[in-house]
Amino acid sequence: MVGDDKAASEVAVGLTDAAGLRGLHAGALVNSAAGEALTPILIFLNKTYKVDGAGLKITGELQAG
């Protein structure tokens, strides 16, 4: 989740968590360009390797920041 409004981002992360997923705040809205740039790469991997749902996974123990 990226965004310049911290309160709104916290709501979105909370909704993600409530849906059983792991929501993380990824910084300012300007960071969304990097995330969006990954979309064509993931589509390519899914099509080329016939993967159903290739994606990214954040690993490691996250420290509250």
Summary of the structure (lengths in Angstrom):
residues: 65
radius of gyration: 13.9
end to end distance: 15.1
largest distance: 39.5
contacts: 120
relative contact order: 0.14
helix: 51%
strand: 0%
